[in-house]
């Protein structure tokens, strides 16, 4: 008797796709530093804005702006650029200063401290599997020094769709020429990363570096605390 599709074993894992923020580095200290450097820059180059706003109030403006157009949930670079443009215009600041402000922020946004396990584990994994990344953020992997590890890196703001949309996962699989069912996605967000990847037909590993609680109804294929545990889990699937 031929086994039914539901009883067939899953295909061998051929590729691993990674989220970036809070999966390969901690994002909160990066954003705190980047927003602090930007605010210092505003004090010097746009003092009227710095006098009227704090880092927190500028963040509140971005969050409010995000609710006005779905594109701002996909393109976080555009969100920040538009918010700065609006506040510069309100305070009669030269709008040509928006781009250098964003350049400073973007550089700081890509100055990260990788978790200690990341580079050694990626080197071990890339010998056996094809690797890639899919992110809703806009970190520069070339600047960070990780681009060479990945066969594809898709950022939502360039792709035009964001996780958990299945098309962004499928685009990465297509670029690597690997079926979704033979691909594992690794990320820290239970909804965007775990549920999103699974609904796109991938297997999903929840990277729980911070001892968080998994929401009800989310069932990752595995839970790992670092990439060494991920390596061991992947090896056990072979």
C-alpha positions in Angstrom: 0.0 0.0 0.0 1.3 3.4 -0.9 1.5 5.7 2.2 -0.7 8.8 2.2 0.9 12.2 1.9 0.2 12.8 5.6 2.2 9.8 6.7 5.2 10.5 4.4 8.3 11.6 6.3 9.3 15.2 5.7 11.9 15.8 2.9 15.5 16.2 4.0 16.5 19.7 5.1 18.5 21.4 2.4 18.5 25.0 3.4 18.2 27.3 6.5 16.9 30.8 6.3 17.6 33.2 9.2 15.8 36.2 10.7 18.4 38.8 11.8 17.3 41.1 14.7 17.2 39.2 18.0 18.2 36.1 16.2 21.8 36.9 15.2 22.3 40.0 17.4 20.3 41.8 20.0 18.4 44.7 18.4 17.5 46.9 21.4 21.0 48.1 22.2 21.6 48.8 18.5 18.5 50.9 18.2 19.1 52.8 21.5 22.6 53.7 20.3 21.5 54.6 16.8 18.7 56.8 17.9 21.0 58.4 20.5 23.6 59.2 17.8 20.9 60.6 15.5 19.5 62.8 18.3 23.0 64.2 19.0 23.2 64.9 15.3 19.9 66.7 15.4 21.1 68.9 18.3 23.9 70.1 16.0 22.3 70.2 12.6 18.6 70.7 13.4 18.4 72.3 16.8 14.8 73.3 16.4 13.8 69.7 16.1 15.9 68.6 19.1 14.4 71.4 21.1 10.8 70.3 20.3 11.3 66.6 20.6 12.9 63.8 22.6 14.0 60.4 21.3 10.8 59.0 22.8 8.5 61.6 21.2 10.1 61.0 17.8 9.5 57.3 18.3 5.9 58.0 19.1 5.5 60.0 15.9 6.9 57.0 13.9 4.5 54.6 15.5 1.5 56.9 14.7 2.7 57.3 11.1 3.0 53.6 10.8 -0.7 53.3 11.3 -1.5 55.6 8.3 -0.2 53.4 5.5 0.5 49.6 5.3 3.8 50.4 3.4 5.3 51.7 6.6 5.0 48.3 8.2 7.0 46.8 5.4 9.5 49.6 4.6 11.0 50.7 7.9 13.6 52.8 6.2 10.8 54.7 4.4 9.0 55.1 7.7 12.0 56.7 9.4 12.8 58.9 6.3 9.2 60.1 6.0 8.9 60.8 9.8 12.1 62.9 9.7 11.0 64.7 6.6 7.7 65.7 8.2 9.3 66.9 11.4 12.0 68.8 9.5 9.3 70.5 7.4 7.3 71.5 10.6 10.4 73.2 12.0 11.6 74.8 8.8 14.7 72.7 8.7 16.5 72.2 5.3 15.1 69.0 3.9 18.3 68.2 2.2 19.5 67.2 5.7 17.2 64.3 5.9 19.4 62.0 3.7 22.6 62.6 5.7 20.6 62.1 8.9 19.3 58.7 7.6 22.8 57.8 6.4 24.1 58.3 9.9 21.3 56.3 11.4 21.6 53.5 8.9 25.3 53.1 9.6 24.6 52.9 13.3 21.8 50.5 12.7 24.3 48.1 11.0 26.9 48.4 13.8 25.9 45.3 15.7 27.5 42.9 18.2 26.8 39.4 17.0 26.0 36.8 19.5 29.1 34.7 20.2 27.7 31.6 18.6 26.8 33.2 15.3 29.9 33.1 13.2 31.3 29.8 14.3 27.9 28.1 13.9 27.3 29.7 10.5 30.7 28.4 9.3 29.7 24.9 10.5 26.3 25.0 8.9 27.3 26.4 5.5 29.5 23.3 5.0 26.4 21.1 5.0 23.4 23.3 4.0 22.5 26.3 1.9 22.0 29.4 4.0 20.0 32.6 3.5 18.3 35.4 5.4 14.8 37.0 5.3 14.3 40.1 7.4 11.8 42.9 7.9 14.6 45.2 9.0 17.1 47.1 7.0 20.5 46.1 8.4 23.4 46.1 5.9 24.9 42.6 5.9 27.9 43.7 3.9 28.8 46.2 6.5 28.1 43.7 9.3 30.3 41.2 7.6 27.7 38.3 7.2 26.7 38.7 3.6 29.3 36.0 2.5 27.5 33.4 4.6 24.2 33.7 2.7 23.2 32.5 -0.8 20.3 35.0 -0.7 19.4 37.9 1.6 15.9 39.4 1.2 14.9 42.6 3.0 11.2 43.4 3.2 11.7 47.1 2.3 13.4 46.1 -1.0 11.1 43.1 -1.8 7.9 45.0 -1.2 6.3 42.4 1.1 7.1 41.6 4.8 6.9 38.6 7.0 4.5 36.9 7.6 3.5 37.2 4.0 4.3 33.8 2.4 5.7 35.3 -0.7 8.8 36.6 1.0 9.6 33.1 2.3 8.9 31.6 -1.1 11.1 34.1 -2.9 14.0 33.1 -0.7 13.4 29.4 -1.4 13.2 30.1 -5.1 16.4 32.0 -5.1 18.1 29.1 -3.4 16.4 26.6 -5.7 15.1 24.7 -2.7 11.5 23.6 -2.0 9.8 25.2 1.0 9.3 21.8 2.6 13.1 21.2 2.5 13.7 24.6 4.2 13.9 25.6 7.8 13.3 29.2 8.9 14.9 30.4 12.2 13.6 33.4 14.0 12.7 34.9 17.4 9.1 36.2 16.6 6.5 33.5 17.2 4.0 35.1 14.8 6.1 36.6 12.1 8.8 33.9 12.0 7.4 30.6 13.3 3.8 30.8 12.3 4.6 32.8 9.2 7.1 30.3 8.0 5.0 27.3 8.7 2.0 28.8 6.9 4.3 29.2 3.9 5.2 25.5 4.0 8.6 25.8 5.7 9.6 24.2 9.0 10.3 26.7 11.7 12.7 26.9 14.6 11.9 29.4 17.4 15.2 31.1 18.5 14.5 31.8 22.1 17.6 33.6 23.4 15.8 35.6 26.1 13.8 33.0 27.9 10.5 34.3 26.5 7.2 32.5 26.8 5.7 31.0 23.6 2.1 32.2 22.9 -0.7 29.7 22.9 -1.4 28.1 19.6 2.2 28.4 18.2 4.0 25.1 17.7 7.5 25.5 16.3 9.3 22.4 14.9 12.0 23.0 17.5 13.1 25.6 20.1 16.7 26.6 20.4 18.6 29.0 22.7 21.5 29.5 20.3 22.9 28.4 16.9 24.9 25.6 18.5 21.6 24.0 19.6 20.2 24.7 16.1 23.2 22.9 14.6 22.6 19.9 16.8 18.9 19.8 16.0 19.6 20.0 12.3 22.2 17.2 12.6 19.6 15.0 14.3 17.2 15.5 11.4 19.7 14.2 8.8 
